[in-house]
Amino acid sequence: MAEEAILSYLEKGEVISDSGVFASERGIDHNEIVNVIKSLHGFRYVDAEDIKRETWVLTDEGKTYAAAGSPEVQLFLAIPPEGISKEELQKKLDPSAFKIGCAQAAKNKWVELGKQLISRKVEHVEDRVKELLLKVQEGQVIGSDDIKALKARKLIVPQTWNGYSVKKGPNYAPRRKKVVTDLTRDNLQSGEWKELEFKEYNYSAKGQPLEGGYLHPLLKVRHQLKQIFLCMGFEEMPTNNFVESSFWNFDTLFQPQQHPARDSHDTFFLSVPSTAKYMPEDYVERVKDVHEVGGYGSRGYAYDWKREEADKNILRTHTTAVSSRMLYQLAQKPFAPKKYFSIDRVFRNEAVDRTHLAEFHQIEGLVCDRGLTLRDLIGVLHDFFSRMGMTKLKFKPAYNPYTEPSMEIFSYHEGLEKWVEVGNSGMFRPEMLRPMGLPEDVQVIAWGLSLERPTMILYGIDNIRDLFGHKVDLGLIKRNSICRLGIE
């Protein structure tokens, strides 16, 4: 309808000087007219030039006054001839209308604002403000002083109107020719292609933006943490085996078989394959002995260690199982100091809530060398966490089956203004290290923390399900830029 109206009007030799007036006279929406003009201009049926006009429109407050009257007139009409107390007048009007009305009515010298009584100073008033607002609303022209006054009261705001003037273009025709965008098999077979007019290709037109890959916030923080470890001279451990035997996950760490963490409430056990097929038998015997009768200064746990319990396959509950494998491999060679780290996924059978999932990422670091002490551990932790931007640390004694002494790590959170637990640490026990074959003067210091907690703090996320899992909003991943740690 809009296209036919424009082309037929131009056919008569006329020129559309204002698309707004043209649309109004024919009862067509101006946006529809504009869209048709743009299309016709693109195919050179018409030549169009921009028209811009600045108009004034009412604000929400202005629309209210246009309907109900200005606050000063509302206040004036609410005052009886004998006057009224301030408290009573306030009850009759909206608080905003009362405040503005008092100021404007007093400025216009319409009322007398006494301490006890508010009274009229004139008998009748005209609502000039409402009258001007209605004119603006209807598109009528008002004086510059009136515009200035209404603008000062924030009752009107400027709005730019965009339209076009239109005349015939070089490809003008009373009706748009149908152009073809695709050449089909039928066109070729019938010979119809000879008569068809094809749409020109716009080689400079931009295509749809490609949805390329985006780095997940966890991957961004993981990369930065990996760089911290590498800068400190650490070597990354292989962590590609999510499935572990209970032997490597628990027994080698001197964790007793009756430990609560090994039951079905905290561990995912596999049905197929349910058991491990190969383990180093001589090492298994040494681990069995240290559990049952002790050794290396320990009395052990004094229970019957069961091989079938150690053979059970599980989803690893911590990456310390990987550390155990690496230390065992290290012990089979002439000793050389090592610094290892890993960042990967672990699994626990926990109830899902705002801070817990059944799977998460664990960061682990360890140093293996001769003569290490607790002082070395504290020094390495200060170095590691300071590179993450955490300079205020405190340590609290804790218990772990495979470390002694053990410490929980706390950092002061400037945003929360409190101390927050950020990890756990300790020195691996001789009952864990000596059965592996490591020399007696070799100690291992280690620490671990989750990847999700620092990432949630850095990105301001308070629900772990918004960060990791199948319910994550993909828009979150696209919007969040890299969040840098305090790497030095």
Secondary structure, 3 states (H helix, E strand, C coil): CHHHHHHHHHHCCCCECCHHHHHHHHCCCHHHHHHHHHHHHHCCCEEEEEEEEEEEEECHHHHHHHHHCCHHHHHHHHCCCCCEEHHHHHHHCCHHHHHHHHHHHHHCCCEEECCCEEEECCCCCCCHHHHHHHHHHCCCCCCHHHHHHHHHCCCEEEEEEEEEEEEECCCCCCCCCCCECCCCHHHHHHCHHHCCCECCCCCCCCCCCCCCCCCCHHHHHHHHHHHHHHHCCCEECCCCCCEEEHHHHCHHHCCCCCCHHHCCCCCCECCCCCECCCCCHHHHHHHHHHHHCCECCECCCCCCCCHHHHCEEEECCCCHHHHHHHHHHHHCCCCCCEEEEEEEEEECCCCCCCCCCCEEEEEEEEEEEECCCHHHHHHHHHHHHHHCCCCCEEEEEEEECCEEEEEEEEEEECCCCEEEEEEEEEEECHHHHHHHCCCCCEEEEEEEEECHHHHHHHHCCCCHHHCCCCCCCHHHHHHCCCCCCCCC
